[in-house]
Amino acid sequence: MSGTPESGPGPSPDPDRRPRSRGWLLRLVIAFAFAQGAVSMARPAVSYHALALGADARAVGVVTAVYALLPLAVAVPLGRRTDRGRCGPLLPLGVALIAAGCALSGTADSLGPLAAWSALMGLGHLAFVIGAQSLVARQSGPGEHDRNFGHFTIGASLGQLVGPLLAGWLVGGGTGASGGADGASAGAAGLDGSFALFASGALALCAVLSLWRIEDRAVVARAARDAGEGEGPVPVSSILRARGVPAGIFTSLAVLSATDVLTAYLPVVGEERGIAPALVGVLLSLRAAASVASRLVLPPMAAWLGRQTLLVVSCLLGAVLCVLLAVPVPVWALALALVLLGFCLGVGQPLTMTTVVQAAPVGARSTALALRLTGNRLGQVAAPAGAGLVAGVAGAAAPFVLLGALLLGASGTAARSRPEPERP
């Protein structure tokens, strides 16, 4: 592999040259853990707050879907901007929008404002993730993408572990009491849900503490040169035709939709089955803990099975486990299924990041990641909305069958796609 001298960048682009220290990655993981923790804390709280405001399962699905609507319009423009400039400014901007969306959701006294502020939270999360993923793509060597994206997404899993625990504890009033179906219980859950939303806004602001000196300016300059070498921005159609990109986008959509609907609908299933909010938070956190474990062992698993085979197997097992969640089972069996599901879902996001980054043109990697996130947001709109319709007809557990079908389709798509070899 041809390299650039340490004394400075050479005339030819070398986008995969690493900075001298990987401290930036640790700080990014910490920031992502706080930001994702705030979102993972807020989203179940939004569901409980919506229930307290009189929402049924279908309305919860609509409120959940609105979270992803606003980002659909801005993902690709943000990616284009990041390809030609810095990633760093998107991180504090995203944190500020997440914090504002969380806190303002706590003030909502009807479903309309609750949905609007949830969309603002989603916009902040998108801005943060585009900046963070682009940073990892730029500042990692070609042989480090699986490892660094895996470590990066550990931050998300840590946030998904802690956030639901805090949300469940606060919604349950710190007592673990079951939030039954009567009006008094729903009102109490609504009050505690509001407090959990304010707390999640404060948690998001902690992310800025580790964002200092996180971006390598030499890498920024090189990325700007790479993006400006061609006659213009790489067309979106060309990026989408790159071998491995469509499969990576769809697989990522399916995995994130499963995680998202699970986070939104497990509280609804818990209410239906008499499971306390605090215990629902524990169940969601067990799933996240299993995702952390899977990402810690991702590099050896990918080396052993291969990235494509690992995606196929994890999505297939995830599909079976999602269908099992629709069956009324004891809480211990539900916990076991969620742990296994969390392990399977944990490998999908970092592997699809690597797939998309390595298949995309060098000067359009941020745009390719933004397209992947656009697919994710489409899934976050369509999957909860579809889940809400299914739940309204067949019950709160039925959306898990829909998720199983989606993951089965992702497994088949990954099996049929042979991605580009890793770029040197």
Helices and strands as residue ranges (DSSP letters): H 23-52, H 57-66, H 69-83, H 90-105, H 111-138, G 142-144, H 145-171, H 183-205, G 206-210, H 217-228, H 236-241, H 245-273, H 277-296, H 298-305, H 307-325, H 331-346, H 348-359, G 362-364, H 365-394, H 399-416
